[in-house]
Amino acid sequence: MSRAPSDSRPGAKNSNQSSLFPLSGSAPDFSLEIEAGVEKHLVAGTDEAGRGPLAGPVVAAAVILDRHAIPAGLDDSKKLTAAKRDTLFALILAHADVSIATSGPAHIDHSDIRQASLDAMRRALAALPRHPQFALVDGRDIPPALCCPARAVIKGDSRSLSIAAASIVAKVTRDRMMTHASASFSAYGFDRHAGYGTAAHRQAIADHGPCPLHRMSFRPMRRDVK
């Protein structure tokens, strides 16, 4: 893929900075979207949230930003406060094309977390209101059977504004889902840890056993056959 020359469009990097080796601590920009070179600039970023937890779905989001109305402050969702994520979430939904897909615990257990995550990203991209011409996918893998050509971007949520936006949408959506689930499964504290394997969560599993939201293929729920 050819590299774009120096560009003054929103978020573009200077051409002497390699996008393959971004500076440590640098903020995401729009250079990878520009490098895609698609005529209508319908480049989608996709990312997921929730690969590591012991309970709940993995949530994927796909976002096509309006390059003329990119919310200021987009970054890897893990680098932002909850309040900042909520603010950006609302701005992204107001100014971009957004789609969300989930893979629940049964799907995760039936395949594995990697395949379930890739499938959720594939479905999120396919469900966008406008068909993307190209996709930037966070991570090392491109989901199979995508609706468009794609590029895998390692640490993409720190490099691409579109992937950063998708990471925020996925994270906020999943956190809200787990907070809502805590009302039905109050013994586990999902509103406090979103299903991650904290000491308190593991103790709740030991005390009460797993609930329908737990991933039975994950330890400590998993029981290997010897």
N, CA, C and O of each residue as an XYZ file, in Angstrom:
904
protein
N       0.850     -1.185      0.000
C       0.000      0.000      0.000
C       0.890      1.241      0.000
O       1.793      1.353      0.829
N       0.643      2.176     -0.923
C       1.479      3.368     -1.013
C       1.148      4.321      0.109
O       0.021      4.355      0.603
N       2.148      5.103      0.512
C       1.981      6.047      1.601
C       1.540      7.400      1.052
O       2.044      7.846      0.021
N       0.609      8.051      1.730
C       0.125      9.353      1.282
C       1.185     10.412      1.516
O       1.932     10.317      2.490
N       1.277     11.424      0.652
C       2.197     12.536      0.894
C       1.725     13.372      2.052
O       0.656     13.137      2.616
N       2.554     14.377      2.410
C       2.176     15.275      3.501
C       0.811     15.868      3.238
O       0.530     16.290      2.116
N      -0.042     15.908      4.242
C      -1.438     16.252      4.051
C      -1.879     17.182      5.168
O      -1.496     16.998      6.323
N      -2.676     18.170      4.828
C      -3.164     19.112      5.827
C      -4.578     18.801      6.279
O      -5.180     19.578      7.020
N      -5.115     17.662      5.837
C      -6.463     17.293      6.223
C      -6.502     16.874      7.686
O      -5.455     16.682      8.304
N      -7.728     16.726      8.257
C      -7.840     16.523      9.710
C      -7.025     15.343     10.208
O      -7.199     14.216      9.742
N      -6.132     15.607     11.160
C      -5.407     14.540     11.823
C      -4.280     13.924     11.048
O      -3.696     12.942     11.508
N      -3.937     14.461      9.872
C      -2.903     13.824      9.058
C      -1.533     14.022      9.666
O      -1.236     15.087     10.208
N      -0.674     12.976      9.577
C       0.699     13.072     10.055
C       1.592     13.675      8.992
O       1.258     13.660      7.807
N       2.739     14.211      9.420
C       3.765     14.603      8.484
C       4.288     13.362      7.792
O       4.412     12.320      8.436
N       4.599     13.427      6.514
C       4.957     12.250      5.738
C       6.256     11.614      6.186
O       6.511     10.468      5.816
N       7.114     12.300      6.979
C       8.376     11.695      7.395
C       8.226     10.861      8.663
O       9.214     10.324      9.164
N       7.011     10.743      9.188
C       6.778      9.909     10.366
C       6.118      8.621      9.927
O       5.032      8.650      9.349
N       6.754      7.485     10.192
C       6.218      6.206      9.775
C       5.035      5.814     10.631
O       5.120      5.829     11.859
N       3.903      5.455      9.975
C       2.733      4.998     10.724
C       2.925      3.589     11.248
O       2.152      3.134     12.091
N       3.962      2.874     10.755
C       4.222      1.530     11.255
C       4.864      1.571     12.632
O       4.739      0.615     13.397
N       5.541      2.647     12.956
C       6.239      2.773     14.230
C       5.892      4.114     14.863
O       6.716      5.029     14.884
N       4.669      4.229     15.381
C       4.253      5.509     15.965
C       5.068      5.842     17.198
O       5.542      4.955     17.907
N       5.223      7.129     17.442
C       5.962      7.575     18.607
C       5.252      7.137     19.869
O       4.023      7.150     19.933
N       6.021      6.749     20.874
C       5.447      6.316     22.140
C       4.623      7.440     22.749
O       5.091      8.573     22.863
N       3.390      7.119     23.140
C       2.529      8.114     23.750
C       1.831      9.031     22.767
O       1.105      9.931     23.188
N       2.027      8.831     21.452
C       1.393      9.693     20.473
C      -0.096      9.400     20.405
O      -0.534      8.281     20.670
N      -0.869     10.418     20.047
C      -2.315     10.272     19.959
C      -2.696      9.720     18.598
O      -1.950      9.897     17.634
N      -3.841      9.054     18.495
C      -4.281      8.569     17.182
C      -4.573      9.730     16.252
O      -4.888     10.834     16.695
N      -4.466      9.469     14.954
C      -4.765     10.491     13.962
C      -5.509      9.859     12.794
O      -5.993      8.732     12.901
N      -5.602     10.576     11.682
C      -6.400     10.125     10.539
C      -5.537      9.629      9.385
O      -6.040      9.446      8.276
N      -4.247      9.409      9.626
C      -3.354      9.074      8.516
C      -3.629      7.701      7.914
O      -3.524      7.539      6.698
N      -3.974      6.718      8.724
C      -4.258      5.391      8.169
C      -5.527      5.418      7.315
O      -5.615      4.715      6.309
N      -6.492      6.215      7.710
C      -7.692      6.368      6.903
C      -7.351      7.004      5.550
O      -7.871      6.590      4.514
N      -6.477      8.006      5.570
C      -6.064      8.665      4.331
C      -5.281      7.698      3.445
O      -5.465      7.673      2.229
N      -4.400      6.896      4.066
C      -3.612      5.923      3.304
C      -4.480      4.903      2.579
O      -4.073      4.362      1.551
N      -5.668      4.639      3.104
C      -6.554      3.672      2.451
C      -6.922      4.127      1.048
O      -7.169      3.297      0.173
N      -6.961      5.443      0.825
C      -7.107      5.991     -0.513
C      -8.450      5.756     -1.169
O      -8.527      5.762     -2.398
N      -9.509      5.552     -0.412
C     -10.803      5.308     -1.040
C     -11.460      6.627     -1.410
O     -11.312      7.632     -0.714
N     -12.179      6.604     -2.507
C     -12.663      7.840     -3.114
C     -13.627      8.603     -2.214
O     -13.527      9.824     -2.097
N     -14.552      7.903     -1.584
C     -15.570      8.566     -0.774
C     -15.197      8.615      0.712
O     -15.986      9.070      1.540
N     -14.007      8.151      1.036
C     -13.507      8.179      2.415
C     -14.401      7.400      3.383
O     -14.488      7.742      4.563
N     -15.061      6.357      2.885
C     -15.889      5.531      3.758
C     -15.028      4.431      4.372
O     -15.162      3.251      4.051
N     -14.139      4.863      5.267
C     -13.242      3.948      5.964
C     -13.797      3.729      7.364
O     -14.018      4.682      8.111
N     -14.018      2.473      7.710
C     -14.552      2.143      9.035
C     -13.430      1.651      9.937
O     -12.519      0.953      9.491
N     -13.504      2.016     11.189
C     -12.646      1.425     12.203
C     -13.471      0.471     13.037
O     -14.639      0.742     13.317
N     -12.878     -0.650     13.441
C     -13.601     -1.585     14.298
C     -12.707     -2.073     15.429
O     -11.508     -2.283     15.251
N     -13.316     -2.246     16.585
C     -12.606     -2.715     17.772
C     -13.609     -3.425     18.662
O     -14.818     -3.328     18.455
N     -13.097     -4.141     19.656
C     -13.962     -4.867     20.576
C     -13.593     -4.541     22.019
O     -12.516     -4.018     22.305
N     -14.508     -4.860     22.906
C     -14.274     -4.741     24.345
C     -14.791     -6.004     25.014
O     -15.865     -6.499     24.674
N     -14.025     -6.523     25.964
C     -14.517     -7.645     26.740
C     -13.945     -8.997     26.398
O     -14.620    -10.010     26.574
N     -12.708     -9.044     25.909
C     -12.112    -10.357     25.655
C     -11.703    -11.040     26.957
O     -11.767    -12.265     27.059
N     -11.286    -10.265     27.944
C     -10.708    -10.847     29.143
C     -11.638    -11.220     30.273
O     -11.268    -12.074     31.079
N     -12.830    -10.635     30.392
C     -13.678    -10.912     31.552
C     -14.104    -12.372     31.667
O     -14.035    -13.139     30.707
N     -14.544    -12.731     32.868
C     -15.053    -14.073     33.129
C     -16.544    -14.185     32.807
O     -17.089    -15.287     32.739
N     -17.197    -13.044     32.610
C     -18.640    -13.044     32.392
C     -19.024    -11.951     31.408
O     -18.302    -10.972     31.222
N     -20.192    -12.147     30.776
C     -20.722    -11.143     29.865
C     -20.264    -11.345     28.437
O     -19.431    -12.208     28.158
N     -20.809    -10.549     27.533
C     -20.482    -10.677     26.117
C     -19.170     -9.983     25.768
O     -18.640     -9.187     26.543
N     -18.667    -10.302     24.595
C     -17.673     -9.455     23.958
C     -18.456     -8.550     23.008
O     -19.316     -9.021     22.265
N     -18.160     -7.259     23.034
C     -18.910     -6.264     22.264
C     -17.989     -5.629     21.235
O     -16.904     -5.156     21.574
N     -18.415     -5.618     19.985
C     -17.654     -4.983     18.918
C     -18.415     -3.778     18.387
O     -19.646     -3.771     18.347
N     -17.668     -2.764     17.982
C     -18.270     -1.588     17.357
C     -17.537     -1.291     16.065
O     -16.341     -1.554     15.939
N     -18.261     -0.743     15.113
C     -17.683     -0.249     13.866
C     -18.127      1.193     13.688
O     -19.290      1.526     13.915
N     -17.195      2.049     13.279
C     -17.476      3.487     13.175
C     -16.896      4.039     11.880
O     -15.733      3.794     11.557
N     -17.704      4.775     11.149
C     -17.221      5.588     10.023
C     -17.339      7.041     10.459
O     -18.445      7.566     10.590
N     -16.207      7.688     10.681
C     -16.208      9.079     11.113
C     -16.511     10.021      9.955
O     -16.146      9.754      8.810
N     -17.178     11.118     10.264
C     -17.286     12.246      9.344
C     -16.015     13.064      9.519
O     -15.817     13.681     10.566
N     -15.163     13.076      8.519
C     -13.864     13.722      8.660
C     -13.982     15.211      8.933
O     -13.013     15.839      9.361
N     -15.148     15.783      8.693
C     -15.351     17.210      8.959
C     -15.979     17.458     10.332
O     -16.210     18.607     10.710
N     -16.255     16.390     11.074
C     -16.871     16.551     12.399
C     -16.344     15.467     13.336
O     -17.115     14.737     13.959
N     -15.011     15.377     13.423
C     -14.392     14.387     14.291
C     -14.337     14.943     15.712
O     -13.751     16.003     15.930
N     -14.933     14.253     16.678
C     -14.898     14.766     18.058
C     -13.469     14.907     18.576
O     -12.645     14.013     18.383
N     -13.180     16.005     19.219
C     -11.853     16.221     19.786
C     -11.654     15.301     20.988
O     -12.575     15.084     21.776
N     -10.440     14.765     21.118
C     -10.104     13.965     22.281
C     -10.242     12.473     22.111
O     -10.084     11.734     23.083
N     -10.537     11.993     20.891
C     -10.632     10.553     20.666
C      -9.300      9.883     20.970
O      -8.243     10.367     20.567
N      -9.360      8.771     21.681
C      -8.146      8.038     22.037
C      -8.556      6.624     22.433
O      -9.740      6.311     22.554
N      -7.560      5.791     22.627
C      -7.784      4.454     23.158
C      -8.672      4.564     24.394
O      -8.366      5.319     25.317
N      -9.766      3.817     24.412
C     -10.730      3.949     25.511
C     -10.105      3.687     26.878
O     -10.550      4.239     27.884
N      -9.080      2.849     26.914
C      -8.439      2.521     28.201
C      -7.676      3.705     28.775
O      -7.378      3.719     29.969
N      -7.358      4.687     27.963
C      -6.620      5.861     28.423
C      -7.540      6.981     28.909
O      -7.062      8.006     29.395
N      -8.840      6.795     28.782
C      -9.797      7.847     29.094
C     -10.556      7.533     30.386
O     -10.740      6.370     30.746
N     -10.981      8.568     31.058
C     -11.838      8.374     32.224
C     -13.224      7.949     31.764
O     -13.583      8.135     30.601
N     -14.005      7.375     32.681
C     -15.364      6.974     32.349
C     -16.199      8.166     31.901
O     -16.997      8.054     30.970
N     -16.017      9.318     32.568
C     -16.777     10.511     32.201
C     -16.419     10.984     30.796
O     -17.299     11.387     30.035
N     -15.133     10.938     30.448
C     -14.704     11.359     29.115
C     -15.227     10.393     28.063
O     -15.653     10.816     26.988
N     -15.198      9.088     28.366
C     -15.738      8.115     27.414
C     -17.218      8.371     27.160
O     -17.672      8.304     26.017
N     -17.968      8.660     28.209
C     -19.400      8.909     28.047
C     -19.655     10.129     27.165
O     -20.542     10.114     26.311
N     -18.873     11.180     27.379
C     -19.031     12.389     26.564
C     -18.727     12.098     25.097
O     -19.486     12.490     24.210
N     -17.610     11.408     24.845
C     -17.232     11.093     23.473
C     -18.199     10.111     22.830
O     -18.468     10.195     21.632
N     -18.720      9.184     23.616
C     -19.703      8.227     23.108
C     -20.890      8.968     22.494
O     -21.319      8.649     21.385
N     -21.415      9.947     23.209
C     -22.556     10.710     22.711
C     -22.196     11.486     21.452
O     -23.003     11.561     20.525
N     -20.999     12.064     21.400
C     -20.567     12.824     20.226
C     -20.367     11.917     19.017
O     -20.717     12.282     17.895
N     -19.808     10.746     19.248
C     -19.609      9.803     18.143
C     -20.951      9.391     17.553
O     -21.121      9.385     16.334
N     -21.902      9.049     18.412
C     -23.220      8.651     17.917
C     -23.920      9.785     17.175
O     -24.709      9.538     16.263
N     -23.632     11.034     17.566
C     -24.285     12.175     16.929
C     -23.679     12.510     15.569
O     -24.373     13.059     14.712
N     -22.397     12.192     15.349
C     -21.700     12.691     14.165
C     -21.092     11.603     13.272
O     -20.416     11.929     12.296
N     -21.312     10.335     13.576
C     -20.681      9.271     12.799
C     -21.674      8.155     12.516
O     -22.724      8.063     13.152
N     -21.326      7.307     11.552
C     -22.065      6.068     11.339
C     -21.542      5.042     12.333
O     -20.334      4.825     12.420
N     -22.433      4.411     13.079
C     -22.033      3.499     14.153
C     -22.859      2.223     14.090
O     -24.061      2.259     13.826
N     -22.208      1.111     14.334
C     -22.902     -0.162     14.465
C     -22.258     -0.959     15.588
O     -21.056     -0.849     15.829
N     -23.067     -1.767     16.276
C     -22.601     -2.552     17.416
C     -23.081     -3.988     17.252
O     -24.215     -4.226     16.837
N     -22.215     -4.942     17.578
C     -22.592     -6.354     17.572
C     -21.980     -7.031     18.791
O     -20.941     -6.601     19.292
N     -22.620     -8.079     19.260
C     -22.131     -8.778     20.443
C     -22.036    -10.277     20.180
O     -22.748    -10.826     19.339
N     -21.143    -10.919     20.916
C     -21.095    -12.374     21.006
C     -21.238    -12.723     22.482
O     -20.395    -12.343     23.295
N     -22.287    -13.435     22.826
C     -22.574    -13.736     24.219
C     -21.777    -14.906     24.755
O     -21.021    -15.535     24.014
N     -21.936    -15.204     26.036
C     -21.173    -16.295     26.658
C     -21.326    -17.634     25.954
O     -20.347    -18.368     25.821
N     -22.547    -17.977     25.494
C     -22.744    -19.263     24.817
C     -21.943    -19.320     23.517
O     -21.358    -20.352     23.189
N     -21.919    -18.215     22.784
C     -21.134    -18.138     21.542
C     -19.645    -18.287     21.858
O     -18.929    -19.024     21.179
N     -19.192    -17.589     22.880
C     -17.785    -17.664     23.288
C     -17.412    -19.092     23.675
O     -16.359    -19.590     23.276
N     -18.267    -19.747     24.444
C     -17.982    -21.108     24.888
C     -18.028    -22.103     23.730
O     -17.283    -23.083     23.725
N     -18.893    -21.858     22.758
C     -19.028    -22.776     21.632
C     -17.812    -22.735     20.706
O     -17.418    -23.757     20.145
N     -17.224    -21.555     20.550
C     -16.044    -21.423     19.684
C     -14.834    -21.172     20.569
O     -14.275    -22.103     21.150
N     -14.438    -19.926     20.667
C     -13.437    -19.447     21.617
C     -13.499    -17.935     21.578
O     -14.159    -17.369     20.707
N     -12.829    -17.274     22.496
C     -12.973    -15.826     22.600
C     -12.425    -15.110     21.373
O     -12.964    -14.080     20.969
N     -11.367    -15.636     20.780
C     -10.810    -14.995     19.584
C     -11.817    -15.035     18.436
O     -12.102    -14.007     17.821
N     -12.350    -16.214     18.151
C     -13.294    -16.346     17.050
C     -14.575    -15.561     17.322
O     -15.135    -14.953     16.410
N     -15.039    -15.573     18.566
C     -16.242    -14.826     18.904
C     -16.031    -13.320     18.728
O     -16.937    -12.608     18.295
N     -14.837    -12.845     19.063
C     -14.518    -11.428     18.895
C     -14.476    -11.044     17.422
O     -15.039    -10.025     17.022
N     -13.802    -11.867     16.615
C     -13.708    -11.586     15.177
C     -15.086    -11.613     14.528
O     -15.380    -10.796     13.655
N     -15.932    -12.548     14.952
C     -17.271    -12.636     14.378
C     -18.098    -11.413     14.737
O     -18.862    -10.919     13.908
N     -17.956    -10.917     15.968
C     -18.685     -9.708     16.349
C     -18.223     -8.506     15.524
O     -19.049     -7.687     15.119
N     -16.917     -8.386     15.268
C     -16.426     -7.283     14.439
C     -16.939     -7.409     13.012
O     -17.307     -6.410     12.395
N     -16.966     -8.631     12.482
C     -17.494     -8.842     11.129
C     -18.947     -8.380     11.042
O     -19.325     -7.687     10.097
N     -19.759     -8.763     12.024
C     -21.167     -8.388     11.999
C     -21.370     -6.891     12.216
O     -22.284     -6.300     11.642
N     -20.526     -6.279     13.038
C     -20.631     -4.830     13.238
C     -20.345     -4.079     11.943
O     -21.056     -3.135     11.601
N     -19.316     -4.490     11.230
C     -18.998     -3.839      9.958
C     -20.120     -4.030      8.938
O     -20.463     -3.104      8.204
N     -20.683     -5.226      8.897
C     -21.739     -5.516      7.922
C     -23.015     -4.727      8.206
O     -23.806     -4.489      7.293
N     -23.225     -4.320      9.452
C     -24.472     -3.657      9.840
C     -24.399     -2.136      9.781
O     -25.376     -1.469     10.123
N     -23.276     -1.569      9.358
C     -23.169     -0.112      9.267
C     -24.214      0.452      8.307
O     -24.548     -0.201      7.319
N     -24.737      1.649      8.575
C     -25.757      2.233      7.692
C     -25.274      2.440      6.263
O     -26.041      2.297      5.311
N     -23.990      2.779      6.121
C     -23.392      2.893      4.788
C     -22.324      1.819      4.643
O     -21.574      1.541      5.579
N     -22.264      1.223      3.468
C     -21.312      0.141      3.220
C     -19.893      0.712      3.206
O     -19.587      1.562      2.370
N     -19.020      0.264      4.113
C     -17.649      0.792      4.110
C     -16.866      0.307      2.900
O     -17.056     -0.814      2.427
N     -15.983      1.170      2.407
C     -15.117      0.785      1.296
C     -13.844      0.106      1.782
O     -13.178     -0.597      1.022
N     -13.514      0.317      3.031
C     -12.293     -0.243      3.604
C     -12.464     -0.256      5.117
O     -13.173      0.580      5.678
N     -11.808     -1.211      5.773
C     -11.905     -1.300      7.234
C     -10.519     -1.367      7.852
O      -9.619     -2.020      7.325
N     -10.363     -0.686      8.968
C      -9.178     -0.771      9.808
C      -9.570     -1.549     11.054
O     -10.449     -1.130     11.807
N      -8.914     -2.685     11.270
C      -9.299     -3.613     12.329
C      -8.234     -3.611     13.410
O      -7.058     -3.836     13.125
N      -8.632     -3.361     14.633
C      -7.668     -3.374     15.731
C      -7.148     -4.789     15.963
O      -7.920     -5.746     16.011
N      -5.825     -4.908     16.106
C      -5.233     -6.205     16.412
C      -4.441     -6.785     15.261
O      -4.093     -6.095     14.304
N      -4.163     -8.080     15.381
C      -3.339     -8.775     14.393
C      -4.144     -9.499     13.325
O      -3.602     -9.874     12.286
N      -5.439     -9.700     13.573
C      -6.251    -10.557     12.710
C      -7.332     -9.769     11.995
O      -7.910     -8.832     12.547
N      -7.596    -10.165     10.757
C      -8.723     -9.641      9.997
C      -9.843    -10.670     10.056
O      -9.625    -11.831      9.710
N     -11.029    -10.275     10.484
C     -12.134    -11.237     10.535
C     -12.406    -11.839      9.162
O     -12.312    -11.136      8.156
N     -12.737    -13.116      9.100
C     -13.041    -13.732      7.805
C     -14.363    -13.231      7.244
O     -15.249    -12.803      7.984
N     -14.478    -13.294      5.922
C     -15.729    -12.978      5.209
C     -16.219    -11.569      5.472
O     -17.417    -11.349      5.651
N     -15.296    -10.604      5.498
C     -15.700     -9.215      5.692
C     -16.425     -8.686      4.466
O     -16.306     -9.224      3.365
N     -17.178     -7.617      4.688
C     -17.934     -6.992      3.604
C     -17.083     -6.065      2.743
O     -17.584     -5.515      1.762
N     -15.808     -5.877      3.086
C     -14.939     -4.960      2.357
C     -13.482     -5.340      2.596
O     -13.196     -6.113      3.511
N     -12.550     -4.814      1.794
C     -11.132     -5.026      2.092
C     -10.787     -4.434      3.453
O     -11.470     -3.533      3.940
N      -9.714     -4.951      4.064
C      -9.389     -4.504      5.423
C      -7.899     -4.607      5.681
O      -7.161     -5.278      4.960
N      -7.481     -3.921      6.729
C      -6.100     -3.954      7.212
C      -6.115     -4.130      8.724
O      -6.826     -3.412      9.428
N      -5.344     -5.070      9.219
C      -5.184     -5.241     10.661
C      -4.145     -4.249     11.160
O      -3.097     -4.074     10.539
N      -4.436     -3.600     12.283
C      -3.567     -2.557     12.823
C      -3.276     -2.867     14.281
O      -4.156     -2.738     15.132
N      -2.052     -3.275     14.576
C      -1.663     -3.546     15.950
C      -1.674     -2.246     16.751
O      -1.154     -1.224     16.302
N      -2.268     -2.296     17.932
C      -2.453     -1.104     18.768
C      -3.198     -0.009     17.996
O      -2.901      1.180     18.112
N      -4.164     -0.456     17.215
C      -4.895      0.471     16.354
C      -5.659      1.539     17.103
O      -5.853      2.636     16.579
N      -6.104      1.243     18.330
C      -6.856      2.247     19.069
C      -5.986      3.406     19.536
O      -6.505      4.432     19.975
N      -4.663      3.252     19.446
C      -3.738      4.346     19.743
C      -3.186      4.997     18.481
O      -2.391      5.933     18.567
N      -3.602      4.508     17.299
C      -3.047      5.000     16.045
C      -4.086      5.589     15.099
O      -3.801      6.539     14.370
N      -5.283      5.027     15.111
C      -6.333      5.437     14.176
C      -7.496      6.061     14.926
O      -7.987      5.485     15.897
N      -7.942      7.230     14.487
C      -9.091      7.870     15.112
C     -10.357      7.034     14.959
O     -11.195      6.999     15.860
N     -10.495      6.365     13.826
C     -11.687      5.551     13.605
C     -11.719      4.353     14.548
O     -12.769      4.025     15.100
N     -10.566      3.696     14.736
C     -10.514      2.573     15.667
C     -10.688      3.062     17.096
O     -11.362      2.413     17.897
N     -10.083      4.207     17.425
C     -10.260      4.774     18.766
C     -11.733      5.032     19.052
O     -12.221      4.733     20.142
N     -12.439      5.586     18.070
C     -13.874      5.830     18.246
C     -14.620      4.521     18.477
O     -15.500      4.447     19.334
N     -14.267      3.489     17.711
C     -14.914      2.185     17.885
C     -14.612      1.600     19.260
O     -15.472      0.969     19.873
N     -13.385      1.810     19.744
C     -13.035      1.282     21.066
C     -13.869      1.940     22.158
O     -14.263      1.279     23.119
N     -14.140      3.231     22.018
C     -14.953      3.950     22.997
C     -16.400      3.448     22.967
O     -17.000      3.202     24.013
N     -16.947      3.301     21.769
C     -18.326      2.833     21.644
C     -18.468      1.430     22.220
O     -19.427      1.147     22.938
N     -17.523      0.553     21.910
C     -17.588     -0.819     22.411
C     -17.465     -0.863     23.927
O     -18.212     -1.581     24.591
N     -16.528     -0.100     24.477
C     -16.299     -0.094     25.926
C     -17.501      0.466     26.685
O     -17.952     -0.137     27.658
N     -18.016      1.604     26.254
C     -19.151      2.211     26.951
C     -20.374      1.301     26.859
O     -21.087      1.111     27.844
N     -20.612      0.746     25.683
C     -21.760     -0.139     25.506
C     -21.660     -1.345     26.427
O     -22.630     -1.702     27.095
N     -20.495     -1.971     26.465
C     -20.353     -3.164     27.301
C     -20.469     -2.829     28.790
O     -21.126     -3.554     29.537
N     -19.844     -1.749     29.218
C     -19.935     -1.359     30.626
C     -21.384     -1.120     31.033
O     -21.790     -1.497     32.132
N     -22.161     -0.497     30.158
C     -23.560     -0.235     30.472
C     -24.364     -1.532     30.500
O     -25.265     -1.682     31.325
N     -24.051     -2.456     29.619
C     -24.720     -3.751     29.630
C     -24.460     -4.483     30.950
O     -25.372     -5.070     31.531
N     -23.215     -4.443     31.414
C     -22.878     -5.156     32.650
C     -23.481     -4.469     33.875
O     -23.869     -5.135     34.834
N     -23.558     -3.148     33.844
C     -24.233     -2.438     34.931
C     -25.703     -2.817     34.984
O     -26.256     -3.036     36.062
N     -26.336     -2.894     33.813
C     -27.736     -3.305     33.752
C     -27.899     -4.746     34.250
O     -28.866     -5.058     34.946
N     -26.957     -5.618     33.894
C     -27.043     -7.022     34.311
C     -26.918     -7.178     35.818
O     -27.418     -8.150     36.384
N     -26.259     -6.235     36.470
C     -26.066     -6.348     37.913
C     -27.385     -6.299     38.668
O     -27.471     -6.786     39.795
N     -28.415     -5.717     38.059
C     -29.715     -5.678     38.714
C     -30.333     -7.067     38.809
O     -31.055     -7.371     39.759
N     -30.041     -7.915     37.809
C     -30.583     -9.272     37.810
C     -29.685    -10.262     38.535
O     -30.155    -11.280     39.043
N     -28.386     -9.959     38.582
C     -27.418    -10.864     39.207
C     -26.598    -10.076     40.227
O     -25.384     -9.924     40.090
N     -27.281     -9.584     41.241
C     -26.666     -8.639     42.176
C     -25.547     -9.250     43.010
O     -24.706     -8.517     43.530
N     -25.514    -10.555     43.148
C     -24.512    -11.192     44.009
C     -23.091    -11.075     43.456
O     -22.123    -11.292     44.185
N     -22.961    -10.732     42.170
C     -21.642    -10.798     41.537
C     -20.961     -9.433     41.393
O     -19.762     -9.384     41.116
N     -21.673     -8.348     41.568
C     -21.053     -7.031     41.485
C     -20.634     -6.614     40.095
O     -19.625     -5.928     39.937
N     -21.391     -7.016     39.077
C     -21.008     -6.687     37.702
C     -20.913     -5.186     37.451
O     -20.168     -4.753     36.573
N     -21.657     -4.393     38.210
C     -21.592     -2.942     38.039
C     -20.273     -2.368     38.524
O     -19.935     -1.234     38.183
N     -19.523     -3.122     39.309
C     -18.244     -2.636     39.835
C     -17.044     -3.108     39.011
O     -16.060     -2.380     38.884
N     -17.116     -4.309     38.456
C     -15.940     -4.845     37.748
C     -16.219     -5.285     36.317
O     -15.310     -5.753     35.632
N     -17.467     -5.141     35.851
C     -17.862     -5.457     34.473
C     -17.543     -6.897     34.070
O     -17.398     -7.193     32.884
N     -17.434     -7.782     35.045
C     -17.201     -9.187     34.741
C     -15.756     -9.617     34.744
O     -15.462    -10.793     34.532
N     -14.841     -8.686     34.981
C     -13.421     -9.054     35.034
C     -13.137     -9.868     36.298
O     -13.911     -9.845     37.255
N     -12.030    -10.575     36.282
C     -11.718    -11.529     37.334
C     -11.087    -10.920     38.562
O      -9.994    -11.323     38.959
N     -11.747     -9.965     39.168
C     -11.247     -9.377     40.407
C     -11.368    -10.392     41.542
O     -12.059    -11.403     41.415
N     -10.694    -10.111     42.637
C     -10.771    -11.001     43.796
C     -12.201    -11.125     44.299
O     -12.649    -12.217     44.646
N     -12.921    -10.003     44.338
C     -14.303    -10.021     44.809
C     -15.192    -10.845     43.884
O     -16.067    -11.577     44.345
N     -14.965    -10.721     42.578
C     -15.770    -11.491     41.623
C     -15.499    -12.987     41.765
O     -16.429    -13.793     41.765
N     -14.228    -13.353     41.884
C     -13.882    -14.771     42.046
C     -14.466    -15.332     43.345
O     -14.889    -16.486     43.392
N     -14.485    -14.528     44.374
C     -15.074    -14.989     45.633
C     -16.572    -15.182     45.488
O     -17.135    -16.121     46.050
N     -17.222    -14.301     44.737
C     -18.661    -14.441     44.507
C     -18.968    -15.717     43.739
O     -19.964    -16.386     44.013
N     -18.114    -16.054     42.778
C     -18.308    -17.304     42.042
C     -18.141    -18.497     42.992
O     -18.914    -19.453     42.943
N     -17.129    -18.426     43.847
C     -16.909    -19.507     44.813
C     -18.096    -19.647     45.765
O     -18.460    -20.761     46.140
N     -18.697    -18.531     46.155
C     -19.797    -18.550     47.120
C     -21.115    -18.974     46.493
O     -21.893    -19.702     47.109
N     -21.370    -18.517     45.258
C     -22.694    -18.677     44.658
C     -22.700    -19.571     43.417
O     -23.767    -19.923     42.914
N     -21.521    -19.939     42.921
C     -21.463    -20.656     41.657
C     -21.662    -19.705     40.486
O     -21.980    -18.535     40.700
N     -21.486    -20.169     39.266
C     -21.649    -19.295     38.101
C     -23.116    -19.006     37.806
O     -24.008    -19.766     38.184
N     -23.342    -17.887     37.122
C     -24.679    -17.528     36.657
C     -24.714    -17.659     35.138
O     -23.680    -17.951     34.537
N     -25.868    -17.454     34.490
C     -25.938    -17.616     33.036
C     -25.024    -16.681     32.241
O     -24.775    -16.933     31.062
N     -24.523    -15.620     32.851
C     -23.629    -14.706     32.132
C     -22.173    -15.162     32.157
O     -21.343    -14.603     31.440
N     -21.853    -16.154     32.961
C     -20.459    -16.586     33.058
C     -20.038    -17.433     31.858
O     -20.828    -18.192     31.297
N     -18.777    -17.278     31.488
C     -18.192    -18.029     30.383
C     -17.649    -19.341     30.942
O     -16.620    -19.359     31.617
N     -18.337    -20.421     30.659
C     -17.998    -21.688     31.281
C     -16.710    -22.290     30.734
O     -16.179    -23.242     31.307
N     -16.205    -21.747     29.636
C     -14.920    -22.201     29.099
C     -13.742    -21.480     29.736
O     -12.590    -21.798     29.439
N     -14.017    -20.508     30.615
C     -12.975    -19.759     31.303
C     -12.813    -20.316     32.719
O     -13.791    -20.729     33.343
N     -11.601    -20.327     33.213
C     -11.399    -20.634     34.613
C     -11.833    -19.421     35.465
O     -11.648    -18.275     35.054
N     -12.406    -19.680     36.640
C     -12.457    -20.938     37.388
C     -13.693    -21.797     37.101
O     -13.863    -22.841     37.730
N     -14.582    -21.374     36.144
C     -15.755    -22.186     35.844
C     -15.387    -23.456     35.089
O     -16.026    -24.494     35.259
N     -14.380    -23.372     34.275
C     -14.018    -24.516     33.416
C     -13.553    -25.695     34.259
O     -12.797    -25.538     35.218
N     -14.020    -26.873     33.879
C     -13.603    -28.102     34.528
C     -13.064    -29.034     33.451
O     -13.835    -29.654     32.718
N     -11.735    -29.134     33.354
C     -11.125    -29.969     32.323
C     -11.380    -31.443     32.605
O     -11.336    -31.896     33.749
N     -11.644    -32.169     31.539
C     -11.814    -33.614     31.660
C     -10.462    -34.266     31.636
O      -9.678    -34.025     30.717
N     -10.164    -35.085     32.618
C      -8.872    -35.762     32.696
C      -8.971    -37.191     32.191
O      -7.974    -37.913     32.184
